[in-house]
């Protein structure tokens, strides 16, 4: 898969940017579908779509640049808003989205748990396409491997620098997004009626996937040499702790 398409008149279209846009639209489309099923206000998401987009973009770029701070120093901070390839942190883009979500919900005095189920399910749905495209373009790739399921990227325009087979990390993430979406969607529709339970179960299930999977991430992370964990793994740990805290509070609640 070519990471870019050259059009007439010198116009370049970056396919991963298109994929991110499609994933963003799919995310809000699924939110719209789930809002009716779960009895939440659809207009809440539509009315705040610009804030969600800006926050997701800023945090995804900011934390990518923090993890690659050596490139920022050499290239200059002016490139914060200019990128021609996969220079985003998807995990921290989700973090930016949740900051706006929590702020807006508190402002309108709405319960987070009631909206969290829809958000997590929509994230898994959009993640299927987002990670799949990252796999096809080689923007998210694993370390070289001798395992039989390694993938070799022969396209010279690919962002993957390795010529030997690598672990298809993005494809693994896409698979788990599909698996969790199907399982939790059926569970929420069939028998789970506790607001927030599916949302926190989804967080608790996907956080270990990121935490473990990122040990095989083939991309460099300047902070990993300092903290042993990269920024995505740090976020995964925080999410897992938040989910554990929610479950502990649920258990501690009196009948």
Backbone torsions as a table, in degrees:
resi	resn	phi	psi	omega
1	UNK	NA	126.0	176.8
2	UNK	-74.9	133.8	178.0
3	UNK	-74.0	-8.0	179.6
4	UNK	-149.6	155.8	179.8
5	UNK	-122.8	126.6	178.9
6	UNK	-93.1	120.4	-179.9
7	UNK	-105.0	165.8	177.0
8	UNK	-58.3	160.6	178.8
9	UNK	66.7	24.0	175.4
10	UNK	74.5	18.3	-179.8
11	UNK	-85.9	127.7	178.3
12	UNK	-112.3	127.3	177.9
13	UNK	-111.7	122.5	-179.6
14	UNK	-90.8	118.6	-171.2
15	UNK	-66.0	-31.8	179.8
16	UNK	-69.8	-32.4	174.6
17	UNK	-64.1	-38.3	176.1
18	UNK	-64.0	-43.0	-179.5
19	UNK	-62.9	-40.8	177.3
20	UNK	-62.7	-40.4	178.5
21	UNK	-64.7	-42.6	177.7
22	UNK	-63.1	-43.0	179.2
23	UNK	-62.5	-40.5	178.8
24	UNK	-63.0	-42.2	178.1
25	UNK	-66.8	-41.1	177.7
26	UNK	-63.5	-37.1	178.0
27	UNK	-59.4	-48.7	-178.4
28	UNK	-74.5	-29.2	175.1
29	UNK	-64.3	-43.2	178.5
30	UNK	-68.3	-36.0	175.2
31	UNK	-59.7	-42.0	178.8
32	UNK	-61.9	-43.6	-179.9
33	UNK	-66.1	-41.4	-177.2
34	UNK	-74.4	-28.6	-178.6
35	UNK	-58.8	-42.2	178.6
36	UNK	-66.8	-38.2	-178.5
37	UNK	-71.9	-34.2	-175.4
38	UNK	-98.7	-1.0	175.8
39	UNK	71.8	37.7	177.0
40	UNK	-114.2	166.7	-173.3
41	UNK	-79.4	111.2	179.0
42	UNK	-62.6	-37.4	-177.3
43	UNK	-63.9	-21.7	178.9
44	UNK	-60.7	-43.8	-178.9
45	UNK	-75.1	-42.5	-178.7
46	UNK	-65.1	-40.3	-178.4
47	UNK	-68.4	-21.8	-178.2
48	UNK	-111.7	16.2	-173.7
49	UNK	-61.5	-36.9	-179.6
50	UNK	-65.9	-43.2	178.6
51	UNK	-63.3	-40.7	177.9
52	UNK	-61.5	-44.4	-177.5
53	UNK	-65.1	-48.3	-177.4
54	UNK	-63.0	-45.7	-179.1
55	UNK	-63.8	-42.0	179.4
56	UNK	-63.3	-42.9	-179.8
57	UNK	-64.7	-48.2	-176.3
58	UNK	-62.2	-46.6	-177.9
59	UNK	-69.6	-37.1	179.4
60	UNK	-65.8	-37.8	177.5
61	UNK	-74.6	-43.3	-176.3
62	UNK	-60.1	-47.8	-175.8
63	UNK	-77.6	-24.7	171.3
64	UNK	-64.8	-45.5	-178.3
65	UNK	-68.2	-32.0	175.8
66	UNK	-65.3	-38.3	179.3
67	UNK	-74.5	-20.0	178.7
68	UNK	-120.9	45.6	-171.4
69	UNK	-61.8	-24.7	178.6
70	UNK	-64.1	-38.1	178.7
71	UNK	-68.9	-33.5	179.3
72	UNK	-64.4	-42.4	-179.7
73	UNK	-63.1	-39.7	-177.1
74	UNK	-78.4	-36.6	-175.4
75	UNK	-89.3	-24.2	-177.5
76	UNK	95.9	144.9	-174.7
77	UNK	-70.7	-13.8	-179.6
78	UNK	-61.1	-21.6	-178.8
79	UNK	-80.8	7.5	179.0
80	UNK	-57.5	-41.9	-176.7
81	UNK	-96.6	5.4	-178.3
82	UNK	-123.3	121.4	176.9
83	UNK	-149.5	142.0	-179.1
84	UNK	-111.5	4.5	-176.1
85	UNK	-150.5	-165.6	179.1
86	UNK	-75.8	89.8	178.3
87	UNK	-122.7	51.3	-179.2
88	UNK	-133.7	154.0	170.3
89	UNK	-105.3	105.3	-177.4
90	UNK	-62.1	-38.9	-178.7
91	UNK	-63.4	-41.5	-178.5
92	UNK	-81.1	-18.6	168.2
93	UNK	-64.5	-39.9	175.5
94	UNK	-63.7	-36.5	177.4
95	UNK	-62.3	-43.1	177.6
96	UNK	-62.0	-38.9	176.9
97	UNK	-60.9	-43.9	-177.2
98	UNK	-69.3	-29.2	175.2
99	UNK	-61.3	-47.2	178.3
100	UNK	-65.7	-41.0	-179.7
101	UNK	-58.0	-50.8	-178.4
102	UNK	-63.6	-42.5	180.0
103	UNK	-62.4	-46.6	-178.4
104	UNK	-67.0	-38.5	179.3
105	UNK	-64.7	-42.3	178.3
106	UNK	-66.4	-38.2	179.9
107	UNK	-62.0	-39.3	-179.4
108	UNK	-94.9	7.6	177.8
109	UNK	55.0	48.8	177.3
110	UNK	-109.8	148.9	-176.7
111	UNK	-79.3	128.7	179.8
112	UNK	-62.3	-43.7	-175.6
113	UNK	-56.8	-35.6	-177.0
114	UNK	-68.4	-28.9	-178.3
115	UNK	-96.9	-19.7	-173.0
116	UNK	-65.4	-38.1	-179.9
117	UNK	-56.7	-46.9	-178.6
118	UNK	-65.2	-40.6	-177.6
119	UNK	-65.2	-45.6	-178.0
120	UNK	-67.6	-41.7	177.6
121	UNK	-62.9	-41.5	178.6
122	UNK	-66.6	-35.3	177.0
123	UNK	-62.2	-45.9	178.7
124	UNK	-61.5	-41.0	-178.9
125	UNK	-62.7	-47.8	179.8
126	UNK	-70.2	-32.2	-179.0
127	UNK	-64.3	-27.4	178.0
128	UNK	-57.4	-49.6	-179.0
129	UNK	-74.5	-42.7	-177.5
130	UNK	-59.9	-48.7	-179.7
131	UNK	-72.5	-32.8	177.8
132	UNK	-62.8	-42.9	179.3
133	UNK	-68.2	-36.5	176.9
134	UNK	-63.6	-31.8	176.0
135	UNK	-70.1	-46.2	-177.9
136	UNK	-63.3	-37.9	-179.8
137	UNK	-86.9	-10.6	179.9
138	UNK	76.8	17.1	-179.2
139	UNK	-73.9	-32.6	174.5
140	UNK	-115.6	115.8	-173.7
141	UNK	-140.5	159.0	179.5
142	UNK	-96.6	-175.3	178.3
143	UNK	-79.3	159.4	176.6
144	UNK	-57.2	143.8	-176.2
145	UNK	-143.4	156.1	173.1
146	UNK	-104.4	4.6	179.4
147	UNK	-67.9	154.2	-175.2
148	UNK	-68.0	-16.2	-178.7
149	UNK	-98.9	18.9	176.7
150	UNK	-67.7	149.4	-178.7
151	UNK	-115.3	132.8	177.2
152	UNK	-105.4	127.3	176.9
153	UNK	-97.4	110.8	-178.6
154	UNK	-95.0	-13.8	-179.4
155	UNK	-70.8	121.8	-176.6
156	UNK	-65.8	-20.2	-179.8
157	UNK	-84.1	-4.4	-178.3
158	UNK	-66.3	147.7	177.8
159	UNK	-73.5	-16.0	179.9
160	UNK	-71.7	121.3	-175.6
161	UNK	-83.8	-9.4	-174.3
162	UNK	-87.9	142.4	175.1
163	UNK	-98.4	-12.0	178.1
164	UNK	-93.9	165.2	179.9
165	UNK	-60.2	139.1	178.9
166	UNK	-124.6	160.8	176.7
167	UNK	-68.3	128.7	179.9
168	UNK	-76.8	71.6	-171.6
169	UNK	-60.5	-44.5	-179.2
170	UNK	-63.3	-36.0	178.8
171	UNK	-66.9	-36.0	176.2
172	UNK	-64.6	-44.5	177.7
173	UNK	-62.3	-41.1	178.9
174	UNK	-62.5	-41.3	179.0
175	UNK	-61.7	-45.3	-179.9
176	UNK	-66.6	-34.6	175.5
177	UNK	-61.9	-44.0	177.9
178	UNK	-63.6	-46.9	-178.8
179	UNK	-60.9	-48.2	-177.8
180	UNK	-69.1	-35.9	177.6
181	UNK	-61.4	-47.2	-179.0
182	UNK	-62.7	-48.5	-176.8
183	UNK	-63.3	-50.7	-174.2
184	UNK	-75.7	-30.1	175.9
185	UNK	-64.8	-46.2	179.0
186	UNK	-64.5	-42.3	-179.6
187	UNK	-62.6	-43.1	-178.8
188	UNK	-68.2	-35.8	-178.5
189	UNK	-77.1	-30.8	-170.9
190	UNK	-91.0	-48.7	-170.9
191	UNK	-144.7	-16.3	-179.4
192	UNK	-83.5	119.3	-177.8
193	UNK	-117.9	0.4	-179.4
194	UNK	-84.7	117.8	-179.9
195	UNK	-60.4	130.5	176.9
196	UNK	93.9	-19.5	-176.6
197	UNK	-62.5	-47.6	179.4
198	UNK	-65.1	-38.7	179.7
199	UNK	-61.0	-48.9	-178.7
200	UNK	-74.0	-30.8	172.9
201	UNK	-63.7	-40.5	177.9
202	UNK	-63.4	-42.1	177.7
203	UNK	-64.1	-45.0	-178.8
204	UNK	-66.1	-27.2	-179.4
205	UNK	-82.8	-37.8	-174.9
206	UNK	-85.4	-27.4	-179.6
207	UNK	-58.3	-45.4	177.6
208	UNK	-64.8	-29.7	177.7
209	UNK	-63.1	-45.5	177.3
210	UNK	-68.0	-42.4	-177.4
211	UNK	-60.0	-45.3	-179.3
212	UNK	-78.5	-44.4	-176.5
213	UNK	-60.7	-35.5	-176.4
214	UNK	-69.4	-14.3	173.6
215	UNK	-67.0	-21.7	178.9
216	UNK	-104.8	14.3	177.7
217	UNK	-70.5	128.1	-177.5
218	UNK	-82.0	-12.3	-180.0
219	UNK	-78.9	149.5	179.4
220	UNK	-77.7	147.4	175.5
221	UNK	-136.6	113.8	-173.9
222	UNK	-63.6	-25.8	-176.8
223	UNK	-86.4	-18.3	-176.6
224	UNK	-64.8	-32.3	178.8
225	UNK	-67.4	-19.2	-179.3
226	UNK	-94.3	-46.5	-173.0
227	UNK	-103.8	-1.1	-177.4
228	UNK	72.9	-32.0	177.2
229	UNK	-107.5	144.7	174.7
230	UNK	-83.9	177.2	-174.1
231	UNK	-63.1	-36.8	178.5
232	UNK	-64.5	-39.9	178.7
233	UNK	-68.0	-37.4	177.0
234	UNK	-62.1	-43.4	177.1
235	UNK	-63.6	-38.0	178.8
236	UNK	-62.2	-40.4	177.9
237	UNK	-63.5	-44.4	179.0
238	UNK	-61.6	-44.0	179.3
239	UNK	-62.8	-40.8	179.5
240	UNK	-64.5	-40.8	177.9
241	UNK	-65.4	-38.7	177.3
242	UNK	-64.0	-41.0	179.0
243	UNK	-64.9	-42.7	178.7
244	UNK	-62.3	-40.8	178.8
245	UNK	-62.7	-40.8	-179.9
246	UNK	-64.1	-44.3	179.5
247	UNK	-64.5	-38.3	178.2
248	UNK	-63.4	-41.0	178.7
249	UNK	-67.0	-35.9	178.3
250	UNK	-65.0	-42.7	-180.0
251	UNK	-67.0	-34.8	-176.8
252	UNK	-77.1	-15.0	-178.8
253	UNK	-65.8	136.7	177.2
254	UNK	-69.7	149.5	179.7
255	UNK	-67.0	NA	NA
